[in-house]
Amino acid sequence: MGILKKLSIALAIAATSAIPALAEYPDRPVTLVVGSVPGSGPDFLARAMSEELAAELGQPIVVENQPGAAGNVAAAAISRGTPDGYRIFIGVINLAIATWLPAKPPFDPATDFAFVGRVGAIPDVIAVNKSLGINTIDELIEKAKAAPGDLNYSSPGVGSMQHMAADALSREVGIDIFHVPYKGGKSATTGLLSNEVEIGFLGFPPVISLIESGDVVALAVSSAEESPLLPGVPTLTSTVMPGYVAEAWYGLFLPKGTSDDIVNTVNAALNAALAKPVVAERFAQKGAVIQTSTPQEFADFVAAESQRWKSKLEDLGLAGTR
């Protein structure tokens, strides 16, 4: 073999060995971004499953709170993020609702994300400050009818699912209660506890301990069936709003452009984590129900939810167009 040929082979081998092997995803810690404060619904679910999700992915999971604008600050950051799978967003039903509000979010939920999979759902509870002195939804309606406009209620924000639930109740039974929107469920719960408002339309996680302590009184839940956490508290559909069921859903999103391989890897890890009994037990502590899906099923679900809530926003006179 000639010297030149030997030299060519040696150079080729050296060049090949200098090329690093493509890293398997994930090869470093992954961040799970929550668009709300600690103690909120998405924060609770993220932390309840993070350890098991980390075990399935083979890398640590860091839960990062980035609150603001009902989760839209974090969602916008994710939509513009690097599509490498290292920042995952736990999004909520607000993503499907916000797209139809007059104040448009700086992203389009239909096109600016890669859909990973569903995580679960949490119903709402209608609760009152104990000082109001009522214990049933019928008593609340009677009191509201006797004093139109005098009672105030809190929600996590304008256009939130809870805001729409309160409007639906008002229309259904013919009452006039005044909406006081807060910046998230935790602050809305604080407003109820401090008696800034008499009524709260809230998700389970921030309010359940106050119900258990007796500081606030649960009147009804928005799920199809009564919650094991609140035995004896009826559903809206079984009392004053037949057929009305509304639950806040949660799911995982990645930036648009994330490869199918990464999306499918995270989806498989998510579904495996949610299948573990310890995760189901943690979810149940706050009234959450596990829900799973493929990425395509989740994308189809969000699209359907967007259209469903558009019609409800139109009823409120809040719907806009993109």
C-alpha positions as protocol buffer text, in pm:
chain_id: "A"
residue {
  index: 1
  type: MET
  ca { x: 0 y: 0 z: 0 }
}
residue {
  index: 2
  type: GLY
  ca { x: 144 y: 336 z: -98 }
}
residue {
  index: 3
  type: ILE
  ca { x: 228 y: 609 z: 147 }
}
residue {
  index: 4
  type: LEU
  ca { x: -38 y: 842 z: 6 }
}
residue {
  index: 5
  type: LYS
  ca { x: -311 y: 577 z: 38 }
}
residue {
  index: 6
  type: LYS
  ca { x: -206 y: 496 z: 394 }
}
residue {
  index: 7
  type: LEU
  ca { x: -214 y: 865 z: 478 }
}
residue {
  index: 8
  type: SER
  ca { x: -563 y: 905 z: 330 }
}
residue {
  index: 9
  type: ILE
  ca { x: -698 y: 613 z: 534 }
}
residue {
  index: 10
  type: ALA
  ca { x: -538 y: 750 z: 852 }
}
residue {
  index: 11
  type: LEU
  ca { x: -690 y: 1093 z: 794 }
}
residue {
  index: 12
  type: ALA
  ca { x: -1034 y: 943 z: 729 }
}
residue {
  index: 13
  type: ILE
  ca { x: -1020 y: 741 z: 1051 }
}
residue {
  index: 14
  type: ALA
  ca { x: -906 y: 1046 z: 1247 }
}
residue {
  index: 15
  type: ALA
  ca { x: -1187 y: 1261 z: 1102 }
}
residue {
  index: 16
  type: THR
  ca { x: -1449 y: 997 z: 1180 }
}
residue {
  index: 17
  type: SER
  ca { x: -1333 y: 959 z: 1537 }
}
residue {
  index: 18
  type: ALA
  ca { x: -1349 y: 1335 z: 1585 }
}
residue {
  index: 19
  type: ILE
  ca { x: -1723 y: 1344 z: 1508 }
}
residue {
  index: 20
  type: PRO
  ca { x: -1919 y: 1310 z: 1839 }
}
residue {
  index: 21
  type: ALA
  ca { x: -2193 y: 1051 z: 1853 }
}
residue {
  index: 22
  type: LEU
  ca { x: -2545 y: 1193 z: 1840 }
}
residue {
  index: 23
  type: ALA
  ca { x: -2678 y: 1221 z: 2196 }
}
residue {
  index: 24
  type: GLU
  ca { x: -2980 y: 1019 z: 2295 }
}
residue {
  index: 25
  type: TYR
  ca { x: -3269 y: 1233 z: 2423 }
}
residue {
  index: 26
  type: PRO
  ca { x: -3264 y: 1324 z: 2702 }
}
residue {
  index: 27
  type: ASP
  ca { x: -2900 y: 1341 z: 2808 }
}
residue {
  index: 28
  type: ARG
  ca { x: -2940 y: 1614 z: 3071 }
}
residue {
  index: 29
  type: PRO
  ca { x: -3203 y: 1742 z: 3319 }
}
residue {
  index: 30
  type: VAL
  ca { x: -3542 y: 1847 z: 3180 }
}
residue {
  index: 31
  type: THR
  ca { x: -3744 y: 2148 z: 3301 }
}
residue {
  index: 32
  type: LEU
  ca { x: -4118 y: 2120 z: 3352 }
}
residue {
  index: 33
  type: VAL
  ca { x: -4257 y: 2474 z: 3329 }
}
residue {
  index: 34
  type: VAL
  ca { x: -4568 y: 2572 z: 3527 }
}
residue {
  index: 35
  type: GLY
  ca { x: -4745 y: 2892 z: 3429 }
}
residue {
  index: 36
  type: SER
  ca { x: -4877 y: 2965 z: 3778 }
}
residue {
  index: 37
  type: VAL
  ca { x: -4767 y: 2996 z: 4138 }
}
residue {
  index: 38
  type: PRO
  ca { x: -4679 y: 2713 z: 4377 }
}
residue {
  index: 39
  type: GLY
  ca { x: -4992 y: 2551 z: 4520 }
}
residue {
  index: 40
  type: SER
  ca { x: -5198 y: 2602 z: 4204 }
}
residue {
  index: 41
  type: GLY
  ca { x: -5361 y: 2318 z: 4011 }
}
residue {
  index: 42
  type: PRO
  ca { x: -5092 y: 2279 z: 3742 }
}
residue {
  index: 43
  type: ASP
  ca { x: -4815 y: 2319 z: 3999 }
}
residue {
  index: 44
  type: PHE
  ca { x: -4965 y: 2043 z: 4212 }
}
residue {
  index: 45
  type: LEU
  ca { x: -4998 y: 1804 z: 3918 }
}
residue {
  index: 46
  type: ALA
  ca { x: -4648 y: 1880 z: 3792 }
}
residue {
  index: 47
  type: ARG
  ca { x: -4492 y: 1803 z: 4128 }
}
residue {
  index: 48
  type: ALA
  ca { x: -4716 y: 1500 z: 4187 }
}
residue {
  index: 49
  type: MET
  ca { x: -4581 y: 1326 z: 3877 }
}
residue {
  index: 50
  type: SER
  ca { x: -4233 y: 1480 z: 3832 }
}
residue {
  index: 51
  type: GLU
  ca { x: -4043 y: 1209 z: 4019 }
}
residue {
  index: 52
  type: GLU
  ca { x: -4203 y: 927 z: 3819 }
}
residue {
  index: 53
  type: LEU
  ca { x: -4166 y: 1118 z: 3491 }
}
residue {
  index: 54
  type: ALA
  ca { x: -3798 y: 1169 z: 3569 }
}
residue {
  index: 55
  type: ALA
  ca { x: -3755 y: 797 z: 3631 }
}
residue {
  index: 56
  type: GLU
  ca { x: -3914 y: 716 z: 3295 }
}
residue {
  index: 57
  type: LEU
  ca { x: -3700 y: 969 z: 3107 }
}
residue {
  index: 58
  type: GLY
  ca { x: -3386 y: 873 z: 3295 }
}
residue {
  index: 59
  type: GLN
  ca { x: -3303 y: 1235 z: 3383 }
}
residue {
  index: 60
  type: PRO
  ca { x: -3396 y: 1471 z: 3670 }
}
residue {
  index: 61
  type: ILE
  ca { x: -3705 y: 1689 z: 3628 }
}
residue {
  index: 62
  type: VAL
  ca { x: -3685 y: 2048 z: 3752 }
}
residue {
  index: 63
  type: VAL
  ca { x: -4025 y: 2211 z: 3814 }
}
residue {
  index: 64
  type: GLU
  ca { x: -4007 y: 2582 z: 3734 }
}
residue {
  index: 65
  type: ASN
  ca { x: -4286 y: 2829 z: 3816 }
}
residue {
  index: 66
  type: GLN
  ca { x: -4329 y: 3112 z: 3567 }
}
residue {
  index: 67
  type: PRO
  ca { x: -4661 y: 3274 z: 3658 }
}
residue {
  index: 68
  type: GLY
  ca { x: -4832 y: 3557 z: 3475 }
}
residue {
  index: 69
  type: ALA
  ca { x: -5137 y: 3633 z: 3259 }
}
residue {
  index: 70
  type: ALA
  ca { x: -5321 y: 3311 z: 3351 }
}
residue {
  index: 71
  type: GLY
  ca { x: -5031 y: 3100 z: 3227 }
}
residue {
  index: 72
  type: ASN
  ca { x: -4987 y: 3289 z: 2900 }
}
residue {
  index: 73
  type: VAL
  ca { x: -4644 y: 3426 z: 2994 }
}
residue {
  index: 74
  type: ALA
  ca { x: -4500 y: 3077 z: 3028 }
}
residue {
  index: 75
  type: ALA
  ca { x: -4694 y: 2949 z: 2726 }
}
residue {
  index: 76
  type: ALA
  ca { x: -4560 y: 3229 z: 2507 }
}
residue {
  index: 77
  type: ALA
  ca { x: -4203 y: 3158 z: 2620 }
}
residue {
  index: 78
  type: ILE
  ca { x: -4243 y: 2788 z: 2540 }
}
residue {
  index: 79
  type: SER
  ca { x: -4394 y: 2863 z: 2197 }
}
residue {
  index: 80
  type: ARG
  ca { x: -4080 y: 3062 z: 2110 }
}
residue {
  index: 81
  type: GLY
  ca { x: -3842 y: 2816 z: 2274 }
}
residue {
  index: 82
  type: THR
  ca { x: -3580 y: 2585 z: 2131 }
}
residue {
  index: 83
  type: PRO
  ca { x: -3753 y: 2266 z: 2007 }
}
residue {
  index: 84
  type: ASP
  ca { x: -3510 y: 2028 z: 2176 }
}
residue {
  index: 85
  type: GLY
  ca { x: -3739 y: 1874 z: 2440 }
}
residue {
  index: 86
  type: TYR
  ca { x: -3565 y: 2020 z: 2743 }
}
residue {
  index: 87
  type: ARG
  ca { x: -3838 y: 2265 z: 2841 }
}
residue {
  index: 88
  type: ILE
  ca { x: -4185 y: 2110 z: 2867 }
}
residue {
  index: 89
  type: PHE
  ca { x: -4494 y: 2314 z: 2951 }
}
residue {
  index: 90
  type: ILE
  ca { x: -4785 y: 2185 z: 3157 }
}
residue {
  index: 91
  type: GLY
  ca { x: -5069 y: 2376 z: 2995 }
}
residue {
  index: 92
  type: VAL
  ca { x: -5428 y: 2410 z: 3108 }
}
residue {
  index: 93
  type: ILE
  ca { x: -5770 y: 2462 z: 2957 }
}
residue {
  index: 94
  type: ASN
  ca { x: -5696 y: 2838 z: 2945 }
}
residue {
  index: 95
  type: LEU
  ca { x: -5491 y: 2775 z: 2631 }
}
residue {
  index: 96
  type: ALA
  ca { x: -5807 y: 2673 z: 2445 }
}
residue {
  index: 97
  type: ILE
  ca { x: -6005 y: 2961 z: 2592 }
}
residue {
  index: 98
  type: ALA
  ca { x: -5751 y: 3245 z: 2557 }
}
residue {
  index: 99
  type: THR
  ca { x: -5737 y: 3225 z: 2181 }
}
residue {
  index: 100
  type: TRP
  ca { x: -6093 y: 3363 z: 2159 }
}
residue {
  index: 101
  type: LEU
  ca { x: -6059 y: 3647 z: 2411 }
}
residue {
  index: 102
  type: PRO
  ca { x: -6042 y: 4004 z: 2278 }
}
residue {
  index: 103
  type: ALA
  ca { x: -5694 y: 4046 z: 2431 }
}
residue {
  index: 104
  type: LYS
  ca { x: -5515 y: 3789 z: 2219 }
}
residue {
  index: 105
  type: PRO
  ca { x: -5227 y: 3590 z: 2366 }
}
residue {
  index: 106
  type: PRO
  ca { x: -4892 y: 3618 z: 2184 }
}
residue {
  index: 107
  type: PHE
  ca { x: -4926 y: 3268 z: 2044 }
}
residue {
  index: 108
  type: ASP
  ca { x: -5176 y: 3047 z: 1864 }
}
residue {
  index: 109
  type: PRO
  ca { x: -5252 y: 2728 z: 2059 }
}
residue {
  index: 110
  type: ALA
  ca { x: -5345 y: 2549 z: 1737 }
}
residue {
  index: 111
  type: THR
  ca { x: -5015 y: 2606 z: 1558 }
}
residue {
  index: 112
  type: ASP
  ca { x: -4743 y: 2721 z: 1800 }
}
residue {
  index: 113
  type: PHE
  ca { x: -4699 y: 2403 z: 2005 }
}
residue {
  index: 114
  type: ALA
  ca { x: -4621 y: 2037 z: 1968 }
}
residue {
  index: 115
  type: PHE
  ca { x: -4888 y: 1839 z: 2154 }
}
residue {
  index: 116
  type: VAL
  ca { x: -4748 y: 1572 z: 2387 }
}
residue {
  index: 117
  type: GLY
  ca { x: -5041 y: 1428 z: 2581 }
}
residue {
  index: 118
  type: ARG
  ca { x: -5314 y: 1474 z: 2837 }
}
residue {
  index: 119
  type: VAL
  ca { x: -5231 y: 1462 z: 3209 }
}
residue {
  index: 120
  type: GLY
  ca { x: -5559 y: 1488 z: 3397 }
}
residue {
  index: 121
  type: ALA
  ca { x: -5857 y: 1699 z: 3494 }
}
residue {
  index: 122
  type: ILE
  ca { x: -5976 y: 1879 z: 3807 }
}
residue {
  index: 123
  type: PRO
  ca { x: -6338 y: 1988 z: 3862 }
}
residue {
  index: 124
  type: ASP
  ca { x: -6446 y: 2319 z: 4010 }
}
residue {
  index: 125
  type: VAL
  ca { x: -6615 y: 2376 z: 4340 }
}
residue {
  index: 126
  type: ILE
  ca { x: -6858 y: 2651 z: 4432 }
}
residue {
  index: 127
  type: ALA
  ca { x: -6774 y: 2759 z: 4784 }
}
residue {
  index: 128
  type: VAL
  ca { x: -6877 y: 3042 z: 5015 }
}
residue {
  index: 129
  type: ASN
  ca { x: -6719 y: 3215 z: 5309 }
}
residue {
  index: 130
  type: LYS
  ca { x: -6857 y: 3064 z: 5629 }
}
residue {
  index: 131
  type: SER
  ca { x: -6971 y: 3409 z: 5744 }
}
residue {
  index: 132
  type: LEU
  ca { x: -7238 y: 3404 z: 5473 }
}
residue {
  index: 133
  type: GLY
  ca { x: -7423 y: 3148 z: 5684 }
}
residue {
  index: 134
  type: ILE
  ca { x: -7547 y: 2925 z: 5405 }
}
residue {
  index: 135
  type: ASN
  ca { x: -7482 y: 2557 z: 5340 }
}
residue {
  index: 136
  type: THR
  ca { x: -7652 y: 2463 z: 5013 }
}
residue {
  index: 137
  type: ILE
  ca { x: -7662 y: 2585 z: 4654 }
}
residue {
  index: 138
  type: ASP
  ca { x: -8038 y: 2645 z: 4688 }
}
residue {
  index: 139
  type: GLU
  ca { x: -7977 y: 2872 z: 4987 }
}
residue {
  index: 140
  type: LEU
  ca { x: -7720 y: 3066 z: 4784 }
}
residue {
  index: 141
  type: ILE
  ca { x: -7964 y: 3115 z: 4497 }
}
residue {
  index: 142
  type: GLU
  ca { x: -8236 y: 3228 z: 4737 }
}
residue {
  index: 143
  type: LYS
  ca { x: -8002 y: 3481 z: 4899 }
}
residue {
  index: 144
  type: ALA
  ca { x: -7880 y: 3611 z: 4562 }
}
residue {
  index: 145
  type: LYS
  ca { x: -8236 y: 3657 z: 4434 }
}
residue {
  index: 146
  type: ALA
  ca { x: -8326 y: 3852 z: 4748 }
}
residue {
  index: 147
  type: ALA
  ca { x: -8039 y: 4096 z: 4692 }
}
residue {
  index: 148
  type: PRO
  ca { x: -7954 y: 4126 z: 4322 }
}
residue {
  index: 149
  type: GLY
  ca { x: -7596 y: 4245 z: 4259 }
}
residue {
  index: 150
  type: ASP
  ca { x: -7499 y: 4249 z: 4627 }
}
residue {
  index: 151
  type: LEU
  ca { x: -7303 y: 3924 z: 4636 }
}
residue {
  index: 152
  type: ASN
  ca { x: -6953 y: 3908 z: 4489 }
}
residue {
  index: 153
  type: TYR
  ca { x: -6772 y: 3603 z: 4355 }
}
residue {
  index: 154
  type: SER
  ca { x: -6409 y: 3535 z: 4278 }
}
residue {
  index: 155
  type: SER
  ca { x: -6262 y: 3352 z: 3979 }
}
residue {
  index: 156
  type: PRO
  ca { x: -5905 y: 3300 z: 3854 }
}
residue {
  index: 157
  type: GLY
  ca { x: -5964 y: 3562 z: 3583 }
}
residue {
  index: 158
  type: VAL
  ca { x: -6183 y: 3704 z: 3308 }
}
residue {
  index: 159
  type: GLY
  ca { x: -6271 y: 3436 z: 3056 }
}
residue {
  index: 160
  type: SER
  ca { x: -6156 y: 3154 z: 3280 }
}
residue {
  index: 161
  type: MET
  ca { x: -6358 y: 2835 z: 3295 }
}
residue {
  index: 162
  type: GLN
  ca { x: -6471 y: 2934 z: 3645 }
}
residue {
  index: 163
  type: HIS
  ca { x: -6590 y: 3274 z: 3520 }
}
residue {
  index: 164
  type: MET
  ca { x: -6797 y: 3097 z: 3255 }
}
residue {
  index: 165
  type: ALA
  ca { x: -6935 y: 2852 z: 3510 }
}
residue {
  index: 166
  type: ALA
  ca { x: -7057 y: 3140 z: 3725 }
}
residue {
  index: 167
  type: ASP
  ca { x: -7215 y: 3310 z: 3425 }
}
residue {
  index: 168
  type: ALA
  ca { x: -7383 y: 2984 z: 3322 }
}
residue {
  index: 169
  type: LEU
  ca { x: -7523 y: 2940 z: 3672 }
}
residue {
  index: 170
  type: SER
  ca { x: -7650 y: 3298 z: 3680 }
}
residue {
  index: 171
  type: ARG
  ca { x: -7827 y: 3255 z: 3347 }
}
residue {
  index: 172
  type: GLU
  ca { x: -7970 y: 2916 z: 3440 }
}
residue {
  index: 173
  type: VAL
  ca { x: -8126 y: 3016 z: 3772 }
}
residue {
  index: 174
  type: GLY
  ca { x: -8179 y: 3390 z: 3716 }
}
residue {
  index: 175
  type: ILE
  ca { x: -7948 y: 3554 z: 3967 }
}
residue {
  index: 176
  type: ASP
  ca { x: -7720 y: 3859 z: 3954 }
}
residue {
  index: 177
  type: ILE
  ca { x: -7382 y: 3817 z: 4126 }
}
residue {
  index: 178
  type: PHE
  ca { x: -7084 y: 4046 z: 4072 }
}
residue {
  index: 179
  type: HIS
  ca { x: -6762 y: 3909 z: 3922 }
}
residue {
  index: 180
  type: VAL
  ca { x: -6430 y: 3994 z: 4090 }
}
residue {
  index: 181
  type: PRO
  ca { x: -6152 y: 3844 z: 3875 }
}
residue {
  index: 182
  type: TYR
  ca { x: -5820 y: 3761 z: 4041 }
}
residue {
  index: 183
  type: LYS
  ca { x: -5479 y: 3674 z: 3899 }
}
residue {
  index: 184
  type: GLY
  ca { x: -5503 y: 3299 z: 3943 }
}
residue {
  index: 185
  type: GLY
  ca { x: -5680 y: 3044 z: 4160 }
}
residue {
  index: 186
  type: LYS
  ca { x: -5464 y: 3089 z: 4466 }
}
residue {
  index: 187
  type: SER
  ca { x: -5530 y: 3463 z: 4497 }
}
residue {
  index: 188
  type: ALA
  ca { x: -5899 y: 3405 z: 4419 }
}
residue {
  index: 189
  type: THR
  ca { x: -5908 y: 3159 z: 4709 }
}
residue {
  index: 190
  type: THR
  ca { x: -5735 y: 3410 z: 4936 }
}
residue {
  index: 191
  type: GLY
  ca { x: -6002 y: 3664 z: 4843 }
}
residue {
  index: 192
  type: LEU
  ca { x: -6272 y: 3419 z: 4948 }
}
residue {
  index: 193
  type: LEU
  ca { x: -6099 y: 3333 z: 5275 }
}
residue {
  index: 194
  type: SER
  ca { x: -6049 y: 3699 z: 5369 }
}
residue {
  index: 195
  type: ASN
  ca { x: -6415 y: 3771 z: 5281 }
}
residue {
  index: 196
  type: GLU
  ca { x: -6325 y: 4019 z: 5007 }
}
residue {
  index: 197
  type: VAL
  ca { x: -6582 y: 3814 z: 4817 }
}
residue {
  index: 198
  type: GLU
  ca { x: -6858 y: 3596 z: 4956 }
}
residue {
  index: 199
  type: ILE
  ca { x: -6851 y: 3328 z: 4684 }
}
residue {
  index: 200
  type: GLY
  ca { x: -6572 y: 3149 z: 4501 }
}
residue {
  index: 201
  type: PHE
  ca { x: -6578 y: 2953 z: 4176 }
}
residue {
  index: 202
  type: LEU
  ca { x: -6249 y: 2769 z: 4216 }
}
residue {
  index: 203
  type: GLY
  ca { x: -6048 y: 2460 z: 4131 }
}
residue {
  index: 204
  type: PHE
  ca { x: -5993 y: 2201 z: 4404 }
}
residue {
  index: 205
  type: PRO
  ca { x: -5619 y: 2231 z: 4485 }
}
residue {
  index: 206
  type: PRO
  ca { x: -5605 y: 2577 z: 4645 }
}
residue {
  index: 207
  type: VAL
  ca { x: -5937 y: 2553 z: 4832 }
}
residue {
  index: 208
  type: ILE
  ca { x: -5975 y: 2194 z: 4950 }
}
residue {
  index: 209
  type: SER
  ca { x: -5782 y: 2244 z: 5276 }
}
residue {
  index: 210
  type: LEU
  ca { x: -6000 y: 2546 z: 5362 }
}
residue {
  index: 211
  type: ILE
  ca { x: -6313 y: 2340 z: 5305 }
}
residue {
  index: 212
  type: GLU
  ca { x: -6177 y: 2063 z: 5526 }
}
residue {
  index: 213
  type: SER
  ca { x: -6094 y: 2314 z: 5800 }
}
residue {
  index: 214
  type: GLY
  ca { x: -6441 y: 2470 z: 5783 }
}
residue {
  index: 215
  type: ASP
  ca { x: -6319 y: 2818 z: 5689 }
}
residue {
  index: 216
  type: VAL
  ca { x: -6521 y: 2801 z: 5367 }
}
residue {
  index: 217
  type: VAL
  ca { x: -6826 y: 2591 z: 5282 }
}
residue {
  index: 218
  type: ALA
  ca { x: -6852 y: 2382 z: 4964 }
}
residue {
  index: 219
  type: LEU
  ca { x: -7195 y: 2400 z: 4799 }
}
residue {
  index: 220
  type: ALA
  ca { x: -7154 y: 2207 z: 4474 }
}
residue {
  index: 221
  type: VAL
  ca { x: -6897 y: 2060 z: 4235 }
}
residue {
  index: 222
  type: SER
  ca { x: -6885 y: 2079 z: 3854 }
}
residue {
  index: 223
  type: SER
  ca { x: -6793 y: 1714 z: 3791 }
}
residue {
  index: 224
  type: ALA
  ca { x: -7031 y: 1450 z: 3658 }
}
residue {
  index: 225
  type: GLU
  ca { x: -7026 y: 1267 z: 3990 }
}
residue {
  index: 226
  type: GLU
  ca { x: -6972 y: 1368 z: 4351 }
}
residue {
  index: 227
  type: SER
  ca { x: -6611 y: 1394 z: 4460 }
}
residue {
  index: 228
  type: PRO
  ca { x: -6475 y: 1143 z: 4715 }
}
residue {
  index: 229
  type: LEU
  ca { x: -6298 y: 1440 z: 4874 }
}
residue {
  index: 230
  type: LEU
  ca { x: -6628 y: 1615 z: 4946 }
}
residue {
  index: 231
  type: PRO
  ca { x: -6878 y: 1347 z: 5047 }
}
residue {
  index: 232
  type: GLY
  ca { x: -7229 y: 1480 z: 5054 }
}
residue {
  index: 233
  type: VAL
  ca { x: -7154 y: 1784 z: 4838 }
}
residue {
  index: 234
  type: PRO
  ca { x: -7380 y: 1753 z: 4531 }
}
residue {
  index: 235
  type: THR
  ca { x: -7295 y: 1816 z: 4169 }
}
residue {
  index: 236
  type: LEU
  ca { x: -7432 y: 2110 z: 3975 }
}
residue {
  index: 237
  type: THR
  ca { x: -7582 y: 1874 z: 3721 }
}
residue {
  index: 238
  type: SER
  ca { x: -7777 y: 1685 z: 3987 }
}
residue {
  index: 239
  type: THR
  ca { x: -7916 y: 2003 z: 4144 }
}
residue {
  index: 240
  type: VAL
  ca { x: -7967 y: 2332 z: 3963 }
}
residue {
  index: 241
  type: MET
  ca { x: -7789 y: 2285 z: 3626 }
}
residue {
  index: 242
  type: PRO
  ca { x: -7888 y: 1955 z: 3463 }
}
residue {
  index: 243
  type: GLY
  ca { x: -7628 y: 1838 z: 3212 }
}
residue {
  index: 244
  type: TYR
  ca { x: -7363 y: 2088 z: 3318 }
}
residue {
  index: 245
  type: VAL
  ca { x: -7020 y: 1929 z: 3363 }
}
residue {
  index: 246
  type: ALA
  ca { x: -6696 y: 2128 z: 3346 }
}
residue {
  index: 247
  type: GLU
  ca { x: -6347 y: 2024 z: 3446 }
}
residue {
  index: 248
  type: ALA
  ca { x: -6015 y: 2201 z: 3405 }
}
residue {
  index: 249
  type: TRP
  ca { x: -5791 y: 1978 z: 3195 }
}
residue {
  index: 250
  type: TYR
  ca { x: -5413 y: 1972 z: 3189 }
}
residue {
  index: 251
  type: GLY
  ca { x: -5163 y: 1847 z: 2933 }
}
residue {
  index: 252
  type: LEU
  ca { x: -4800 y: 1867 z: 2825 }
}
residue {
  index: 253
  type: PHE
  ca { x: -4681 y: 2085 z: 2537 }
}
residue {
  index: 254
  type: LEU
  ca { x: -4346 y: 2138 z: 2363 }
}
residue {
  index: 255
  type: PRO
  ca { x: -4235 y: 2413 z: 2124 }
}
residue {
  index: 256
  type: LYS
  ca { x: -4348 y: 2394 z: 1764 }
}
residue {
  index: 257
  type: GLY
  ca { x: -4095 y: 2208 z: 1554 }
}
residue {
  index: 258
  type: THR
  ca { x: -4000 y: 1955 z: 1819 }
}
residue {
  index: 259
  type: SER
  ca { x: -3924 y: 1625 z: 1645 }
}
residue {
  index: 260
  type: ASP
  ca { x: -4178 y: 1344 z: 1649 }
}
residue {
  index: 261
  type: ASP
  ca { x: -3917 y: 1121 z: 1815 }
}
residue {
  index: 262
  type: ILE
  ca { x: -3886 y: 1355 z: 2112 }
}
residue {
  index: 263
  type: VAL
  ca { x: -4263 y: 1411 z: 2134 }
}
residue {
  index: 264
  type: ASN
  ca { x: -4324 y: 1036 z: 2132 }
}
residue {
  index: 265
  type: THR
  ca { x: -4050 y: 976 z: 2390 }
}
residue {
  index: 266
  type: VAL
  ca { x: -4206 y: 1228 z: 2630 }
}
residue {
  index: 267
  type: ASN
  ca { x: -4556 y: 1092 z: 2563 }
}
residue {
  index: 268
  type: ALA
  ca { x: -4449 y: 735 z: 2641 }
}
residue {
  index: 269
  type: ALA
  ca { x: -4273 y: 849 z: 2960 }
}
residue {
  index: 270
  type: LEU
  ca { x: -4576 y: 1056 z: 3064 }
}
residue {
  index: 271
  type: ASN
  ca { x: -4824 y: 773 z: 3015 }
}
residue {
  index: 272
  type: ALA
  ca { x: -4596 y: 528 z: 3199 }
}
residue {
  index: 273
  type: ALA
  ca { x: -4562 y: 772 z: 3490 }
}
residue {
  index: 274
  type: LEU
  ca { x: -4938 y: 830 z: 3508 }
}
residue {
  index: 275
  type: ALA
  ca { x: -4996 y: 454 z: 3518 }
}
residue {
  index: 276
  type: LYS
  ca { x: -4815 y: 424 z: 3851 }
}
residue {
  index: 277
  type: PRO
  ca { x: -5049 y: 385 z: 4150 }
}
residue {
  index: 278
  type: VAL
  ca { x: -4854 y: 636 z: 4358 }
}
residue {
  index: 279
  type: VAL
  ca { x: -4931 y: 909 z: 4104 }
}
residue {
  index: 280
  type: ALA
  ca { x: -5302 y: 824 z: 4102 }
}
residue {
  index: 281
  type: GLU
  ca { x: -5302 y: 844 z: 4482 }
}
residue {
  index: 282
  type: ARG
  ca { x: -5137 y: 1186 z: 4480 }
}
residue {
  index: 283
  type: PHE
  ca { x: -5377 y: 1318 z: 4217 }
}
residue {
  index: 284
  type: ALA
  ca { x: -5676 y: 1193 z: 4414 }
}
residue {
  index: 285
  type: GLN
  ca { x: -5565 y: 1393 z: 4718 }
}
residue {
  index: 286
  type: LYS
  ca { x: -5666 y: 1711 z: 4531 }
}
residue {
  index: 287
  type: GLY
  ca { x: -5961 y: 1574 z: 4338 }
}
residue {
  index: 288
  type: ALA
  ca { x: -5769 y: 1523 z: 4013 }
}
residue {
  index: 289
  type: VAL
  ca { x: -5850 y: 1243 z: 3770 }
}
residue {
  index: 290
  type: ILE
  ca { x: -5579 y: 1097 z: 3546 }
}
residue {
  index: 291
  type: GLN
  ca { x: -5633 y: 1122 z: 3170 }
}
residue {
  index: 292
  type: THR
  ca { x: -5396 y: 992 z: 2903 }
}
residue {
  index: 293
  type: SER
  ca { x: -5373 y: 1015 z: 2525 }
}
residue {
  index: 294
  type: THR
  ca { x: -5150 y: 991 z: 2222 }
}
residue {
  index: 295
  type: PRO
  ca { x: -5007 y: 1318 z: 2086 }
}
residue {
  index: 296
  type: GLN
  ca { x: -5262 y: 1321 z: 1801 }
}
residue {
  index: 297
  type: GLU
  ca { x: -5552 y: 1248 z: 2034 }
}
residue {
  index: 298
  type: PHE
  ca { x: -5442 y: 1538 z: 2252 }
}
residue {
  index: 299
  type: ALA
  ca { x: -5415 y: 1775 z: 1954 }
}
residue {
  index: 300
  type: ASP
  ca { x: -5766 y: 1676 z: 1841 }
}
residue {
  index: 301
  type: PHE
  ca { x: -5899 y: 1720 z: 2195 }
}
residue {
  index: 302
  type: VAL
  ca { x: -5755 y: 2073 z: 2230 }
}
residue {
  index: 303
  type: ALA
  ca { x: -5902 y: 2172 z: 1892 }
}
residue {
  index: 304
  type: ALA
  ca { x: -6244 y: 2048 z: 1997 }
}
residue {
  index: 305
  type: GLU
  ca { x: -6221 y: 2223 z: 2333 }
}
residue {
  index: 306
  type: SER
  ca { x: -6129 y: 2548 z: 2164 }
}
residue {
  index: 307
  type: GLN
  ca { x: -6447 y: 2541 z: 1957 }
}
residue {
  index: 308
  type: ARG
  ca { x: -6660 y: 2436 z: 2254 }
}
residue {
  index: 309
  type: TRP
  ca { x: -6543 y: 2722 z: 2474 }
}
residue {
  index: 310
  type: LYS
  ca { x: -6567 y: 2974 z: 2192 }
}
residue {
  index: 311
  type: SER
  ca { x: -6944 y: 2933 z: 2201 }
}
residue {
  index: 312
  type: LYS
  ca { x: -6949 y: 2984 z: 2578 }
}
residue {
  index: 313
  type: LEU
  ca { x: -6744 y: 3303 z: 2544 }
}
residue {
  index: 314
  type: GLU
  ca { x: -6991 y: 3424 z: 2283 }
}
residue {
  index: 315
  type: ASP
  ca { x: -7265 y: 3379 z: 2543 }
}
residue {
  index: 316
  type: LEU
  ca { x: -7064 y: 3604 z: 2776 }
}
residue {
  index: 317
  type: GLY
  ca { x: -7009 y: 3861 z: 2503 }
}
residue {
  index: 318
  type: LEU
  ca { x: -6633 y: 3810 z: 2536 }
}
residue {
  index: 319
  type: ALA
  ca { x: -6547 y: 3618 z: 2221 }
}
residue {
  index: 320
  type: GLY
  ca { x: -6323 y: 3774 z: 1960 }
}
residue {
  index: 321
  type: THR
  ca { x: -6161 y: 3635 z: 1648 }
}
residue {
  index: 322
  type: ARG
  ca { x: -5802 y: 3552 z: 1573 }
}
